[in-house]
Amino acid sequence: LGLQFLRHVERCHVLAHVIDCATLEPGRDPLTDLEVIEAELAAYVPHGSLGGIPLSERVRVVVLNKADVPEARELAEMVRPDLEAQGYEVHIVSAVAHQGLKELTFSLAAHVRRAREQQAVEEPARVVVRPRAVDDQGFTVRRENTPDGEVFRVVGERPTRWVRQTDFANDEAVGYLADRLNRLGVEDALLKAGAVAGSTVLIGPEDDAVVFDWEPTMAAGAELLGARGSDLRLDERSRPTRAEKREAFHARKDAETAVREEMDAERRAGRWTDPERRE
């Protein structure tokens, strides 16, 4: 039958063996066909989540088909007592002539109903949703006293994961980590806990933490503000003015002219004489 088919059958409460009684193949008969199928069902190991009852122990109904053929009906009537003696419920039907199908349908429906009533009802697991508090930042900062001095430990799933993902040999990656921690509120929490520049900060569990010498980053640019109504950032003179650019251009051109004149004077003085031309 194949494992794929048996996995599908495992979801069924009742199994119906439909046996062809009109087959002309040598060596085949209804009893032998049923034994082969039953052997495969008995060898299959059921899965606990799909009913758990072995296939060979489920309700099974034997359907002897093609009763519209005289020889087939005769064979079905002959093997019916033997099948009923083995404990099977037997139906003789003809799918073409629609004989015995209504009785078979009612019988299968009754068996399925009883099987479902006997099946234990599994209560679905209760799902408890606990929303995160509004003020829950996802981490905590603890001030600890260790033999090496005072340290500040940051404990949280996200900060720990971010630190583990960072390549500290890459300056850009380290800067990105600092920005993420700052946006998460780690720096503000460290300031509230009493940390200052140079304080030892540990991120992660006690047995596997990453150690930093904390250097606060610039949060809002207030450090750049000068007197009232002024901004030191506007007083920067790093960009040259137009006059300075023009002066630098003329100086560069004058230097190029001086170099050309010097080279022309050396050529006239014979310093650049080609030895091959002399020969």
C-alpha positions as CSV (number, residue, x, y, z in Angstrom):
1,L,0.0,0.0,0.0
2,G,2.9,2.4,0.7
3,L,3.7,4.5,3.7
4,Q,2.1,7.7,2.2
5,F,-1.2,5.9,1.7
6,L,-1.1,4.4,5.2
7,R,-0.4,7.8,6.8
8,H,-3.5,9.1,5.0
9,V,-5.6,6.0,6.1
10,E,-4.4,6.6,9.7
11,R,-6.7,9.6,9.9
12,C,-9.8,7.4,9.2
13,H,-12.0,6.0,12.0
14,V,-13.4,3.1,9.9
15,L,-11.7,1.2,7.1
16,A,-13.6,-0.4,4.2
17,H,-11.9,-3.2,2.3
18,V,-13.3,-3.1,-1.3
19,I,-12.5,-6.4,-2.9
20,D,-13.0,-7.2,-6.6
21,C,-14.8,-10.5,-6.8
22,A,-14.7,-10.6,-10.6
23,T,-11.0,-10.7,-11.1
24,L,-9.6,-13.2,-13.6
25,E,-6.0,-13.1,-12.4
26,P,-4.6,-16.5,-11.4
27,G,-3.9,-17.1,-7.7
28,R,-6.2,-14.4,-6.5
29,D,-9.4,-14.7,-4.5
30,P,-11.1,-12.4,-1.9
31,L,-9.7,-14.2,1.1
32,T,-6.1,-14.0,-0.1
33,D,-6.4,-10.3,-1.1
34,L,-7.8,-9.5,2.4
35,E,-5.0,-11.4,4.1
36,V,-2.4,-9.4,2.2
37,I,-3.9,-6.1,3.0
38,E,-4.4,-7.0,6.7
39,A,-0.8,-8.0,7.0
40,E,0.3,-4.6,5.8
41,L,-2.0,-2.9,8.2
42,A,-0.7,-4.9,11.1
43,A,2.9,-4.1,10.2
44,Y,2.3,-0.3,10.2
45,V,3.2,1.6,13.3
46,P,0.6,4.3,14.0
47,H,1.5,7.9,15.0
48,G,0.3,9.1,18.3
49,S,-1.0,12.4,17.0
50,L,-3.2,10.7,14.3
51,G,-5.4,8.6,16.5
52,G,-2.9,6.3,18.0
53,I,-5.0,3.2,17.5
54,P,-3.3,0.5,15.4
55,L,-4.9,0.1,11.9
56,S,-5.5,-3.6,12.5
57,E,-7.6,-2.8,15.6
58,R,-9.9,-0.3,14.0
59,V,-13.4,-1.1,12.7
60,R,-13.0,-2.7,9.3
61,V,-15.8,-3.5,6.9
62,V,-15.4,-5.9,3.9
63,V,-17.1,-4.8,0.7
64,L,-17.4,-7.5,-2.0
65,N,-17.8,-5.6,-5.2
66,K,-19.1,-6.4,-8.8
67,A,-22.1,-8.4,-7.6
68,D,-23.7,-7.6,-10.9
69,V,-21.5,-10.2,-12.5
70,P,-23.1,-13.7,-11.8
71,E,-19.8,-15.4,-11.2
72,A,-18.7,-12.6,-8.9
73,R,-21.9,-12.8,-6.9
74,E,-21.6,-16.5,-6.6
75,L,-18.0,-16.1,-5.3
76,A,-19.1,-13.4,-2.9
77,E,-21.9,-15.5,-1.4
78,M,-19.4,-18.4,-1.0
79,V,-16.7,-16.5,0.9
80,R,-19.2,-14.4,3.0
81,P,-19.6,-17.0,5.8
82,D,-15.8,-17.4,6.1
83,L,-15.4,-13.6,6.4
84,E,-18.2,-13.2,8.9
85,A,-16.6,-16.0,11.0
86,Q,-13.5,-13.9,11.2
87,G,-15.5,-11.1,12.7
88,Y,-15.9,-8.9,9.7
89,E,-19.1,-7.1,8.6
90,V,-19.6,-8.0,5.0
91,H,-21.5,-6.2,2.3
92,I,-22.1,-7.5,-1.2
93,V,-22.5,-4.5,-3.6
94,S,-22.3,-3.5,-7.2
95,A,-21.0,0.0,-7.9
96,V,-22.3,-0.2,-11.5
97,A,-25.8,-1.4,-10.7
98,H,-26.0,0.6,-7.4
99,Q,-26.8,-2.5,-5.5
100,G,-26.3,-2.5,-1.7
101,L,-24.7,1.0,-1.7
102,K,-27.4,2.6,0.5
103,E,-27.1,-0.1,3.2
104,L,-23.3,0.2,3.0
105,T,-23.5,4.0,3.4
106,F,-25.7,3.8,6.5
107,S,-23.5,1.2,8.1
108,L,-20.3,3.2,7.6
109,A,-22.0,6.3,8.9
110,A,-23.1,4.5,12.1
111,H,-19.6,3.1,12.6
112,V,-17.9,6.5,12.2
113,R,-20.4,8.1,14.6
114,R,-19.7,5.5,17.3
115,A,-15.9,5.7,16.8
116,R,-16.0,9.5,17.1
117,E,-18.1,9.2,20.3
118,Q,-15.6,6.8,21.8
119,Q,-12.6,8.9,20.9
120,A,-11.2,11.0,23.7
121,V,-11.7,14.7,23.2
122,E,-8.4,16.6,23.3
123,E,-8.8,20.0,24.9
124,P,-6.7,22.6,23.0
125,A,-3.8,24.0,25.0
126,R,-4.7,27.3,26.6
127,V,-2.8,30.2,25.1
128,V,-2.0,32.9,27.6
129,V,-1.0,36.2,26.0
130,R,0.9,38.5,28.3
131,P,1.3,41.9,26.7
132,R,4.5,43.7,27.6
133,A,4.2,46.7,29.8
134,V,4.5,50.1,28.3
135,D,7.6,51.0,30.4
136,D,9.3,47.6,29.7
137,Q,12.4,48.4,27.7
138,G,13.4,44.7,27.4
139,F,16.5,45.1,29.6
140,T,17.6,46.0,33.1
141,V,20.8,47.7,34.5
142,R,22.2,46.4,37.8
143,R,24.9,48.1,39.8
144,E,27.2,45.4,41.2
145,N,30.2,45.4,43.5
146,T,32.9,42.8,42.5
147,P,36.4,42.0,43.7
148,D,37.6,44.1,40.7
149,G,35.5,47.1,41.7
150,E,32.1,48.5,40.8
151,V,30.5,47.4,37.5
152,F,27.2,48.0,35.8
153,R,25.6,44.9,34.2
154,V,23.1,45.2,31.4
155,V,20.8,42.1,31.3
156,G,18.4,41.7,28.4
157,E,17.7,39.4,25.4
158,R,18.2,42.1,22.7
159,P,21.4,43.8,24.0
160,T,23.0,40.4,24.6
161,R,22.1,39.2,21.0
162,W,23.3,42.4,19.5
163,V,26.6,42.2,21.2
164,R,27.0,38.6,20.1
165,Q,26.4,39.6,16.5
166,T,28.9,42.4,16.4
167,D,32.4,42.1,14.9
168,F,34.5,44.3,17.2
169,A,37.3,44.3,14.7
170,N,35.0,46.5,12.4
171,D,34.7,50.1,13.6
172,E,31.6,50.6,11.6
173,A,29.9,47.6,13.2
174,V,30.9,48.9,16.7
175,G,29.5,52.3,15.9
176,Y,26.2,50.7,14.7
177,L,26.0,48.7,18.0
178,A,26.5,51.9,20.0
179,D,23.7,53.5,18.1
180,R,21.3,50.6,18.6
181,L,22.0,50.5,22.4
182,N,21.5,54.2,22.6
183,R,18.2,54.1,20.8
184,L,17.1,51.3,23.1
185,G,17.8,53.5,26.1
186,V,20.8,51.7,27.5
187,E,22.8,54.9,27.9
188,D,20.0,56.7,29.7
189,A,19.6,53.7,32.0
190,L,23.3,53.7,32.7
191,L,23.3,57.4,33.6
192,K,20.4,56.9,35.9
193,A,22.2,54.0,37.6
194,G,25.2,56.2,38.3
195,A,27.6,55.2,35.5
196,V,30.1,57.8,34.3
197,A,32.6,57.9,31.5
198,G,35.2,55.1,32.0
199,S,32.8,52.9,34.1
200,T,33.0,49.1,33.5
201,V,29.9,47.9,31.8
202,L,29.1,44.2,31.3
203,I,26.4,43.1,28.8
204,G,25.2,39.5,29.1
205,P,24.8,36.9,31.8
206,E,27.3,36.5,34.6
207,D,29.1,33.5,33.1
208,D,29.5,34.9,29.6
209,A,29.4,38.7,29.5
210,V,31.1,41.2,27.2
211,V,33.1,43.9,29.1
212,F,33.2,47.5,28.0
213,D,34.8,50.7,29.3
214,W,31.8,52.9,28.8
215,E,32.1,56.1,26.8
216,P,28.8,58.0,26.6
217,T,27.9,59.2,23.1
218,M,26.5,62.6,22.1
219,A,22.7,62.3,22.5
220,A,21.2,65.6,21.4
221,G,24.1,67.9,20.3
222,A,23.7,70.2,23.4
223,E,27.5,70.0,23.9
224,L,27.9,72.0,20.7
225,L,25.7,74.9,21.7
226,G,27.5,78.1,22.7
227,A,26.0,81.3,24.1
228,R,22.3,82.1,23.7
229,G,21.4,82.7,20.1
230,S,24.6,81.1,18.7
231,D,25.6,77.7,17.5
232,L,29.3,76.6,17.4
233,R,28.5,74.3,14.4
234,L,27.8,77.4,12.3
235,D,31.2,78.9,13.1
236,E,33.2,76.1,11.6
237,R,35.7,77.3,8.9
238,S,36.6,73.9,7.4
239,R,35.1,74.8,4.0
240,P,37.2,77.2,1.9
241,T,35.6,80.4,0.6
242,R,35.3,81.4,-3.0
243,A,38.2,83.8,-2.7
244,E,40.4,81.2,-1.1
245,K,39.5,78.7,-3.9
246,R,40.4,81.4,-6.5
247,E,43.7,82.2,-4.7
248,A,44.7,78.5,-4.6
249,F,43.9,78.1,-8.3
250,H,46.1,81.0,-9.3
251,A,48.9,79.8,-7.0
252,R,48.7,76.4,-8.7
253,K,48.9,77.9,-12.2
254,D,51.8,80.1,-11.2
255,A,53.7,77.1,-9.9
256,E,53.1,75.2,-13.2
257,T,54.3,78.2,-15.2
258,A,57.4,78.5,-13.1
259,V,58.2,74.8,-13.6
260,R,57.8,75.1,-17.4
261,E,60.1,78.1,-17.6
262,E,62.7,76.3,-15.5
263,M,62.6,73.3,-17.8
264,D,62.8,75.5,-20.9
265,A,65.9,77.2,-19.5
266,E,67.6,73.9,-18.8
267,R,66.8,72.7,-22.3
268,R,68.4,75.9,-23.8
269,A,71.5,75.5,-21.6
270,G,72.1,72.1,-23.2
271,R,71.4,70.0,-20.1
272,W,68.8,67.9,-22.1
273,T,71.1,67.1,-25.1
274,D,70.4,63.7,-26.7
275,P,73.7,61.6,-26.8
276,E,72.5,59.7,-30.0
277,R,72.0,63.0,-31.9
278,R,75.7,63.9,-31.2
279,E,76.9,60.8,-32.9
